[in-house]
């Protein structure tokens, strides 16, 4: 960043700089996230569609993916980056959540292309088409097995994962709240205490699952890559099944439209630039119908970039409140300015 700043090319290298920040943020969660990975393919449908494209078009789409670009939905460095037929770049879960609902149009302004699960491609899918390989199932299976093996064989548990498991165990071991503990009296029901755990990265949810399973913690998962039926079932199980005490959820998938008042504890594993995205996630539990006080735990690592992200969040919150009143959807709270970047990199 210092080189970019000295050369006066910060704006021209905005996406590259966000990638540097992404790695710093991911390192605070778990070192395995910093390695990063790209899925080999995102389904047979996209491979068959890609094979119908000309080689020049496939090479062009792959080049767009390999150039550092921002997700057109969340405006952050994409996780599991995919490129649409129209050439726009997205996080896989950001675009998958849209194209599996009624919003199947490209979200980029002035681009009205219709998208589907078959018309977005990962780098692995495009490389398979260029190489001419046809054994996609074997390639995908081998890649997934190698990745899971490398994670499961690692005995390293990050500070945040350990802290999360400790908090969840303390919640699960608490006596179930009775009607005397709730705001609204319900003498015939004893409700278990439940928690929601949010992370921005599905990779962090993958790592957390290992620890939850080893600690025999019953949980459900919800992220933007799941089908609507799978999401509905996960939410229903969490809200109704007393044995399911934890929901692990992607911040991008869970910050809007879900009612999960069965939970009265919220754990945020990582930070985003826009504090209102976190507020909306917390509101999945803290909303009308909630009968208990809601406890929010935000896990951060001291003396890291997260300290400055927290300060930056408060500045953006104050700026948006003063400039837009109750309008909390402004892009000003999400996009980082050059001054923001200098602050985060301590320049």
C-alpha positions in Angstrom: 0.0 0.0 0.0 2.9 2.4 0.7 4.1 1.9 -2.8 0.7 2.7 -4.2 0.3 5.7 -2.0 3.8 7.0 -2.9 3.1 6.6 -6.6 -0.4 8.2 -6.2 -2.1 5.1 -7.7 -4.3 4.1 -4.8 -7.5 4.6 -6.8 -6.2 2.7 -9.8 -5.3 -0.2 -7.6 -8.4 -0.1 -5.3 -9.4 -3.7 -5.9 -5.8 -4.9 -5.2 -5.7 -3.0 -2.0 -9.0 -4.4 -0.8 -7.6 -7.9 -1.5 -4.7 -7.0 0.8 -7.2 -5.9 3.5 -9.2 -9.1 3.0 -6.1 -11.2 3.8 -5.5 -9.2 6.9 -9.1 -9.6 8.0 -9.2 -13.3 7.3 -5.9 -13.9 9.2 -7.7 -12.6 12.3 -10.3 -15.3 11.9 -8.1 -18.3 10.9 -4.8 -18.7 9.1 -6.2 -21.3 6.7 -8.5 -18.6 5.3 -5.5 -16.6 4.1 -4.5 -19.4 1.7 -7.8 -19.0 -0.1 -9.2 -21.4 -2.7 -11.3 -21.4 -5.8 -13.9 -24.1 -6.3 -13.2 -26.3 -9.3 -16.7 -26.0 -10.7 -20.1 -24.8 -9.7 -22.3 -27.6 -11.1 -22.6 -29.6 -14.3 -25.0 -27.1 -15.8 -22.4 -24.3 -15.9 -19.8 -26.6 -17.4 -22.2 -27.6 -20.2 -23.0 -24.0 -20.8 -19.4 -23.0 -20.9 -18.6 -25.7 -23.4 -21.0 -24.0 -25.8 -19.0 -20.8 -25.7 -16.2 -20.0 -28.1 -12.7 -20.5 -26.8 -12.1 -16.8 -27.2 -15.1 -16.0 -25.0 -14.0 -18.5 -22.4 -10.5 -17.0 -22.3 -12.0 -13.5 -22.0 -14.2 -14.5 -19.1 -11.3 -16.2 -17.3 -9.2 -13.1 -17.8 -11.9 -11.0 -16.1 -11.9 -13.4 -13.2 -8.2 -13.4 -12.7 -8.0 -9.6 -12.7 -8.7 -8.4 -9.1 -12.2 -7.1 -9.2 -14.9 -6.4 -6.7 -18.2 -8.3 -6.3 -20.9 -6.2 -8.0 -23.3 -7.0 -5.1 -21.4 -6.6 -1.8 -18.6 -4.3 -3.3 -16.0 -6.4 -1.5 -13.3 -8.7 -2.7 -15.3 -11.8 -3.8 -15.2 -15.1 -2.0 -15.4 -18.0 -4.5 -15.4 -15.5 -7.4 -17.6 -16.3 -10.4 -18.1 -14.4 -13.6 -21.5 -14.1 -15.3 -22.2 -14.5 -19.0 -22.4 -10.7 -19.2 -18.8 -10.4 -17.8 -19.6 -9.1 -14.3 -17.9 -10.5 -11.2 -19.7 -11.7 -8.0 -19.2 -13.7 -4.9 -20.8 -17.1 -5.6 -23.1 -16.9 -2.6 -24.0 -13.2 -3.4 -25.2 -14.0 -6.9 -26.6 -17.5 -6.2 -28.9 -16.1 -3.5 -30.3 -13.7 -6.1 -30.7 -16.1 -9.1 -32.4 -18.8 -7.0 -35.1 -16.3 -6.0 -37.3 -14.0 -8.2 -34.4 -11.6 -8.7 -32.8 -13.4 -11.6 -31.6 -10.2 -13.4 -28.0 -9.0 -13.2 -27.9 -6.6 -10.3 -25.4 -4.2 -12.1 -27.2 -1.0 -13.2 -27.9 -0.8 -16.9 -27.2 -4.5 -17.3 -30.5 -6.4 -17.7 -29.2 -9.8 -18.6 -31.1 -12.7 -17.2 -28.9 -14.9 -15.0 -29.2 -18.6 -13.9 -27.1 -21.1 -12.1 -25.9 -22.3 -15.5 -24.7 -18.9 -16.7 -22.2 -18.1 -13.9 -18.8 -19.7 -14.1 -15.9 -20.2 -11.7 -12.3 -20.1 -12.8 -12.1 -23.9 -12.4 -15.1 -24.4 -14.8 -13.5 -22.2 -17.4 -10.1 -23.8 -17.1 -11.7 -27.3 -17.6 -13.3 -26.1 -20.8 -9.9 -24.7 -22.1 -8.0 -27.8 -21.1 -10.6 -30.1 -22.8 -11.0 -32.3 -19.7 -14.3 -34.1 -19.4 -14.1 -35.9 -16.1 -15.5 -33.1 -14.0 -16.9 -35.3 -11.3 -13.5 -36.9 -10.6 -11.7 -33.5 -10.6 -14.3 -31.9 -8.3 -14.4 -34.8 -5.9 -10.6 -35.0 -5.7 -10.3 -31.3 -5.1 -12.9 -31.3 -2.4 -11.4 -34.4 -0.7 -7.9 -32.8 -0.7 -9.3 -29.6 0.8 -11.3 -31.2 3.5 -8.4 -33.5 4.3 -6.0 -30.6 4.7 -8.4 -28.9 7.1 -9.4 -32.0 9.2 -5.8 -33.0 9.7 -4.9 -29.6 11.0 -5.0 -29.5 14.8 -4.9 -25.7 14.8 -7.9 -24.0 16.3 -8.0 -20.2 16.0 -8.6 -18.0 18.9 -12.0 -16.9 17.5 -13.2 -20.5 17.0 -12.1 -21.5 20.5 -13.8 -18.4 22.0 -17.0 -19.2 20.0 -17.1 -22.8 21.2 -16.6 -21.6 24.8 -19.4 -19.1 24.5 -21.7 -21.7 22.9 -20.9 -24.3 25.5 -21.7 -21.8 28.3 -25.0 -21.0 26.6 -26.0 -24.6 26.1 -25.1 -25.5 29.7 -27.3 -22.7 31.0 -30.6 -23.7 32.5 -33.4 -23.2 30.1 -35.3 -20.0 30.7 -38.8 -20.3 32.1 -41.6 -17.9 31.9 -40.3 -15.9 34.8 -37.2 -15.0 32.8 -39.1 -13.7 29.8 -40.8 -10.5 29.2 -44.1 -12.1 28.2 -45.4 -14.8 30.5 -45.9 -18.2 29.1 -46.3 -20.7 32.0 -46.7 -23.8 29.9 -43.4 -23.6 28.0 -39.7 -23.8 28.8 -37.7 -22.4 25.9 -34.0 -23.4 25.3 -31.4 -20.7 25.0 -30.2 -20.5 21.4 -27.5 -18.5 19.5 -26.7 -17.3 16.0 -23.1 -17.2 14.8 -22.3 -14.9 11.8 -19.3 -14.8 9.6 -18.7 -13.1 6.2 -16.9 -16.1 4.8 -18.3 -19.6 4.1 -14.7 -20.9 4.6 -14.9 -19.7 8.2 -18.2 -21.5 8.7 -16.6 -24.7 7.2 -13.8 -24.5 9.8 -16.3 -23.7 12.6 -18.3 -26.8 11.7 -15.4 -29.1 12.6 -15.2 -27.7 16.1 -19.0 -27.8 16.6 -19.1 -31.4 15.5 -16.2 -32.4 17.8 -18.0 -30.7 20.7 -21.3 -32.4 19.9 -23.1 -29.1 19.5 -26.3 -29.4 17.5 -26.5 -26.7 14.8 -27.9 -25.8 11.5 -26.2 -23.8 8.7 -27.5 -21.1 6.4 -25.5 -19.4 3.6 -26.2 -17.9 0.2 -25.2 -21.1 -1.7 -28.0 -23.2 -0.3 -31.3 -23.8 -2.2 -34.5 -22.1 -0.9 -35.8 -25.4 0.4 -32.6 -26.1 2.3 -32.6 -22.6 3.8 -36.3 -22.9 4.9 -35.6 -26.3 6.5 -32.6 -24.9 8.4 -34.5 -22.0 9.7 -37.5 -24.2 10.7 -35.3 -26.7 12.5 -33.6 -23.9 14.4 -36.8 -22.2 15.4 -38.7 -25.4 16.4 -36.3 -28.2 17.3 -35.2 -27.7 21.0 -32.1 -29.9 20.4 -30.8 -27.5 17.7 -29.2 -24.7 19.8 -27.0 -22.9 17.2 -27.4 -21.5 13.8 -24.2 -20.6 11.9 -24.9 -18.1 9.1 -23.3 -16.1 6.4 -23.6 -12.4 7.1 -24.5 -11.9 3.4 -27.3 -14.4 3.5 -28.7 -13.6 6.9 -28.8 -9.9 7.2 -32.2 -9.4 5.6 -35.7 -10.8 5.9 -35.3 -13.6 8.4 -37.2 -14.0 11.7 -35.1 -16.0 14.2 -36.4 -14.8 17.5 -35.7 -18.3 18.9 -32.2 -17.0 19.5 -31.3 -14.5 22.2 -27.5 -14.6 21.7 -25.7 -13.3 18.6 -22.0 -13.8 17.9 -20.2 -11.8 15.2 -16.9 -13.5 14.1 -15.7 -10.8 11.9 -16.2 -7.1 10.9 -17.4 -5.4 7.8 -17.0 -1.8 6.7 -20.7 -1.1 6.8 -21.9 -1.3 10.4 -25.5 -1.4 9.3 -25.1 -4.7 7.6 -24.1 -6.1 11.1 -27.1 -4.3 12.6 -29.4 -5.9 10.2 -27.9 -9.3 11.0 -28.4 -8.7 14.7 -32.0 -7.7 14.0 -32.7 -11.3 12.9 -33.0 -12.0 16.7 -33.6 -8.5 18.1 -37.0 -7.8 16.5 -40.8 -7.9 17.2 -41.6 -11.2 18.8 -38.5 -11.5 20.8 -39.3 -12.0 24.5 -35.8 -12.0 26.0 -32.9 -9.6 26.2 -30.6 -10.2 23.3 -26.8 -10.4 24.0 -24.4 -9.6 21.1 -20.8 -10.7 21.2 -18.4 -9.2 18.7 -15.1 -11.1 18.6 -12.1 -9.1 17.6 -8.3 -9.6 17.8 -6.5 -6.7 19.5 -3.5 -4.9 17.9 -4.7 -5.9 14.4 -6.5 -4.3 11.5 -9.8 -5.1 13.3 -9.1 -2.3 15.9 -9.1 0.2 13.1 -12.1 -1.3 11.4 -14.1 -0.8 14.6 -13.1 2.9 14.7 -13.9 3.3 11.0 -17.3 1.7 11.6 -18.2 4.3 14.2 -17.0 7.1 11.9 -19.2 5.8 9.1 -22.1 5.4 11.4 -21.8 9.0 12.5 -21.4 10.3 9.0 -24.4 8.4 7.6 -26.6 9.4 10.5 -25.7 13.1 10.1 -26.0 13.2 6.4 -28.9 10.9 5.7 -30.8 10.6 8.9 -32.6 7.3 9.0 -31.4 6.2 5.5 -28.9 3.5 6.4 -28.6 2.0 3.0 -26.2 4.6 1.6 -23.2 3.3 -0.3 -21.1 5.8 1.7 -21.1 3.3 4.6 -19.7 0.5 2.4 -17.2 2.0 0.0 -13.8 2.8 1.5 -12.2 6.2 0.6 -8.5 6.8 0.1 -8.4 8.4 3.6 -10.0 5.2 5.0 -7.4 3.1 3.3 -4.6 5.2 4.7 -6.1 4.9 8.2 -6.4 1.1 7.9 -2.8 0.7 6.7 -1.6 3.2 9.3 -0.1 5.5 6.6 
